[in-house]
Amino acid sequence: MLTTDAHFLLTLHHTHADELRAEADSARLARVATRRSRRNPAQAARRHHRDAASRSPAAR
């Protein structure tokens, strides 16, 4: 049976809004991950090595 209960409609609206927000977050995360994967792996490895060296106690 259909109902026009305000609480039910509000819950339905919030659920749908949460689903849309989750889809947008997922799409945003996919774009960021895709963008990062296009970077040059050799350049990323050099950057990682340089950052690790600057954090090591021997470098101080």
C-alpha positions, 0 to 999 in steps of 0.5 A, spaced: 500 500 500 502 506 498 503 511 503 504 519 503 507 519 510 512 525 511 517 521 515 518 515 509 518 520 504 524 524 507 527 518 509 527 516 501 529 523 499 535 522 504 537 515 501 537 517 494 541 523 496 546 519 499 546 514 493 548 520 488 553 523 493 556 516 493 556 515 486 559 522 485 565 520 490 566 514 486 567 517 480 571 523 483 576 517 486 576 514 479 578 520 476 584 522 481 586 514 480 586 515 473 590 521 473 595 518 477 596 512 473 598 516 467 604 519 471 611 517 469 613 511 473 620 513 473 619 520 475 615 517 481 620 513 483 625 518 483 621 523 487 619 517 492 627 516 493 628 523 494 623 524 499 625 517 503 632 520 503 630 526 506 626 523 512 632 518 514 636 520 520 642 519 516 641 525 512 640 529 518 
